[in-house]
C-alpha cells in the first residue's frame, strides 16, 4: 500500500514572489497615500502577504532608520514606494547563533540607494540597516517576509565591530 501525497501543502513564497508582491503593492497609490505619516517616528500598517507571509507598509520621517538588524530565518523583500531609502548591508554570512561580538573584514560593507520604485530581496540572516537620509521628505516602503518573522536580532556597530544587543520577538512589535 502506498501513501498518497498531501494535497493541502502550500508552497512557501520565494524571494522572487515576495519581491513581486511588494512591487505590486507599492504601485497601489491609494494604499500608499492612505498611510498616516508621523513627523516624529515611523508608522506602519500590517498587510496580508502572499502564501502566509508577513507584510508591512512603513512610513519613514526624514532622518529615521532601523539600526543594524537581521530577520533571522526569514527571507524577505522590500521596495521604496515614495521618497528614497538607503540600505547598508553586510556581504557576509554571519553565524546564526553562539556569538555576541564579531570583527568584520574591511570588504563586507555594501550600500544601495533605493529611490521610489526600486527594491530588493534578501535571504536568511541578512544583516542590514535601512535609512531615510532626507532632511525634508518622508519615504514609504513595502516589506514582506517568509516565514512570518520569528525574531529580529538588533546589533550595534562601531567601526568593524558588530555586537548583538538584543533579540525582539513578534509580541514586541504587534
Number of C-alpha atoms within 10 A of each C-alpha: 3 4 5 6 7 7 6 6 7 9 8 13 20 18 20 13 17 28 24 19 21 29 23 12 20 25 14 11 11 9 11 19 12 8 15 13 18 12 13 11 13 19 16 16 12 14 15 11 20 19 15 15 20 20 25 18 24 22 27 30 24 20 15 20 18 14 15 21 22 20 25 20 19 23 23 30 25 26 29 26 29 24 19 23 27 18 17 17 19 17 14 14 12 13 9 11 7 6 10 11 14 14 12 16 10 8 9 12 14 11 14 14 15 22 16 18 16 18 22 20 21 18 18 16 20 22 22 21 19 21 20 24 18 17 10 10 16 22 25 27 28 28 27 30 29 26 18 18 20 14 17 19 18 20 21 15 16 8 9 13 13 16 17 16 14 12 14 14 12 11 8 9 6 6
